[in-house]
Amino acid sequence: MMVLKDILYKVTINAVVGSTSIPVSKIEFDSRKIEVNDVFVAISGAITDGHNYIDKAIKDGATAIICEVLPENLEEGIAYIEVANSNQAMAYMAANFYGHPSENLKLVGVTGTNGKTTVSSLLYQLFKKAGYKVGLLSTVKIMVDNTTYKATHTTPDSLTINKYLQLMNNEGVEFCFMEVSSHGIHQSRTEGLKFEGGIFTNLSHDHLDYHDTFAEYRDVKKRFFDQLPKDAFALTNIDDKNGLVMFQNTGAKKYTYALKNYADYRAQILENEFSGLLLKLNESELWTRLIGSFNAYNILAIYGTAELLGLGNVEILRLISELENVAGRFQYFISEGKITAIVDYAHTPDALKNVLQTINDIRTKNEELITVVGCGGNRDKTKRPKMAHIASVLSTKVILTSDNPRNEVPETIIEEMEKGVGPQNFKKTLSITDRKQAIKTACQMAGENDIILIAGKGHETYQEIKGQRFDFDDYKIVQEYLKQLQK
């Protein structure tokens, strides 16, 4: 059992009441999980304020309280630590409690609007194929070498991160690849971690429901690079106008990648087909099963990272050629009736545009491109008309539908999307609230050689409505309907 003062190392403390020489069983920020001798960290969240649950935590056995504001009534025998920032304090405490597990492996963080899951998951796949023990912390899943755990957030809370990193230490994991979201950076979830490197993919319209402005969103991403140690690497996409912003205050070694500009890692697309991409990557030619220019960027990020982590050029090229698509990221199949169905997580205007442009680059234009797309509830509303506009311009037919409505009325979300559809595109746009019915309709509309894109949910196997999650898998549903149509 650890002692409280030992897990407070590096925490910015404003005041201490009581003894810090008390034993600690574990750290919790959820008052419902508190047991005897636990430390309760009171965090002011978007929905609830942990400071309102301090009395409950003490009643349930907490002997130490970490808070930003000391309670008016202080109980005898309880240690109260007033800190500048509870999220930041918990991150350092978690690292101390779990024995600084990030220092015992090479941890690489991937941040940006689009591509985080693909880059981190493919790096996991590549290093596994190279024979290493590898960890992954992603939106889709958490991997401790060969063991899979369910993921609940893009960037988990700092306690969860350190717990899994310690598990990775126990399993002898050498490399870990981690998605780093703007929420995670803003809430200090990655502080107290030692990163070997950081990757910036791109920046576009997203999360403005959480960040007040695009500049704030960008600057939060930048903070991750500001905090990288001097012996780490920072790898950024300089085709993105915000790519070099990430370098402004970083002490890490700087590397760049691009398709359009001169960079340390650069590529040219020689062939782009549904079967894959042929790239000229620096001076080498490479065939990959991944599709589209957005994946060319992802491959550059993967190639650069693998080289910076010490793998050889020939080995990296061979391993990239063996990589397989990540679930829900341009995941496609061709039905018996020769209809191509594509499921993609594209849930931002930029991501949707990338996927549709990729399809249009490949298709012959003699076939229909039918797009099924929705927007999530309780999220950035300004992207709704933009996504419908992009879908209606770049598709031959569009079905606007529900995504995860959450606590909003689905019809209202769809009405806001409809505002982005120009008069010239009205005739090719349908609105069907029920997502299953929308997918079924797309399958019924499609003929031989046509293409169906189902965008927005990708790997998700649920639909979130009024606080409940219902089983829903775009990929399985479109497979079933296209199979039924062959009968």
Secondary structure, DSSP 8 states (H G I E B T S, - for coil): -EEHHHHTTT--EEEEES-S-SEE--EES-GGG--TT-EEE--B-SS-BGGGGHHHHHHTT--EEEESS--SS--TT-EEEEES-HHHHHHHHHHHHTT-GGGGSEEEEEESSSSHHHHHHHHHHHHHHTT--EEEE-SSEEEETTEEEE--SSS--HHHHHHHHHHHHHTT--EEEEE--HHHHHTTTTTT---SEEEE----S--TTTSSSHHHHHHHHHHHHHTS-TTSEEEEETTSTTTGGGGTT--SEEEEEESSS--SEEEEEEEEETTEEEEEETTEEEEES--SHHHHHHHHHHHHHHHHTT--HHHHHHHHHH----TTSSEEEE-TTS-EEEEE---SHHHHHHHHHHHHHHS-SSS-EEEEEEE-TTS-TTHHHHHHHHHHHH-SEEEEEES--BTS-HHHHHHHHHTTS-GGGGGGEEE-SSHHHHHHHHHHH--TT-EEEEES-TT--EEEETTEEEE--HHHHHHHHHHHHH-
